[in-house]
Amino acid sequence: MFGRLGAPEIILILVVIILLFGAKKLPDMARSLGKSARILKSEAKAMKEEGRTASAPPPAGDEQPPAQRTIKAAPGDVTSSRPVSEPSDTTQR
């Protein structure tokens, strides 16, 4: 039913997108999409690191409260960063 998209079809799709959203809003949309992708990437990385540290045995001895970490949307973006307190493990062993 649908064949391969050629150059004329792609150009037509791009023209329709520009007409729908306007040329002024496209850079803002691309910027916000990139920012969202960076946030998703940093959160996925934090979850992987958290998974590695959770599987490691806890250190014996002094119990220290978990350190606060800061989630940043982008490197150097301090306006959207917020401190996050890590949940403590309340399970008994």
C-alpha positions as CSV (number, residue, x, y, z in Angstrom):
1,M,0.0,0.0,0.0
2,F,2.7,2.5,1.0
3,G,5.8,2.5,-1.1
4,R,9.1,4.0,-0.2
5,L,9.2,7.7,0.5
6,G,11.1,9.6,-2.1
7,A,12.4,13.1,-2.1
8,P,9.2,14.8,-3.3
9,E,7.2,13.1,-0.5
10,I,9.7,14.1,2.1
11,I,9.7,17.7,0.9
12,L,5.9,17.8,0.9
13,I,5.8,16.5,4.5
14,L,8.3,19.2,5.6
15,V,6.3,21.9,3.9
16,V,3.1,20.7,5.7
17,I,5.0,20.7,9.1
18,I,6.3,24.2,8.5
19,L,2.8,25.4,7.5
20,L,1.2,23.8,10.5
21,F,3.6,24.9,13.2
22,G,5.2,28.0,11.7
23,A,8.9,28.6,11.1
24,K,9.3,30.6,14.3
25,K,8.1,27.8,16.6
26,L,10.1,25.0,15.1
27,P,13.5,25.9,16.7
28,D,11.8,26.2,20.1
29,M,10.2,22.8,19.6
30,A,13.5,21.3,18.6
31,R,15.2,22.9,21.6
32,S,12.6,21.5,24.1
33,L,12.8,18.1,22.5
34,G,16.6,18.1,22.9
35,K,16.3,19.2,26.5
36,S,13.7,16.4,27.2
37,A,16.1,13.9,25.6
38,R,19.0,15.1,27.9
39,I,16.8,14.7,31.0
40,L,15.7,11.2,29.9
41,K,19.3,10.2,29.3
42,S,20.5,11.6,32.6
43,E,17.7,9.9,34.5
44,A,18.3,6.5,32.8
45,K,22.0,6.8,33.7
46,A,21.2,7.6,37.3
47,M,18.9,4.6,37.4
48,K,21.6,2.3,36.1
49,E,24.1,3.6,38.6
50,E,21.5,3.2,41.4
51,G,20.9,-0.4,40.3
52,R,24.6,-1.2,40.5
53,T,25.0,0.3,44.0
54,A,21.9,-1.4,45.2
55,S,23.2,-4.8,44.1
56,A,26.5,-4.3,46.0
57,P,26.6,-5.4,49.6
58,P,26.2,-2.5,52.1
59,P,29.4,-1.5,53.9
60,A,29.8,-2.8,57.4
61,G,30.3,-0.3,60.2
62,D,29.1,3.2,60.5
63,E,25.8,3.9,58.9
64,Q,25.8,7.2,57.1
65,P,22.7,9.0,55.9
66,P,22.3,9.0,52.1
67,A,23.8,12.0,50.4
68,Q,21.6,14.3,48.5
69,R,22.1,14.4,44.7
70,T,21.1,17.1,42.3
71,I,19.3,16.3,39.1
72,K,20.2,18.7,36.3
73,A,18.4,19.1,33.0
74,A,21.5,20.0,31.1
75,P,25.1,20.7,32.0
76,G,25.3,24.1,33.5
77,D,21.6,24.5,33.7
78,V,21.1,25.6,37.3
79,T,17.6,27.1,36.8
80,S,15.9,23.7,36.5
81,S,18.1,21.7,38.9
82,R,16.6,20.5,42.1
83,P,18.0,18.6,45.1
84,V,16.5,15.1,45.5
85,S,16.7,13.2,48.8
86,E,17.3,9.5,48.3
87,P,14.8,7.1,49.8
88,S,16.2,5.2,52.7
89,D,16.1,1.4,52.8
90,T,13.7,0.5,55.6
91,T,13.8,-3.3,55.1
92,Q,15.1,-5.4,58.0
93,R,17.7,-8.0,57.5
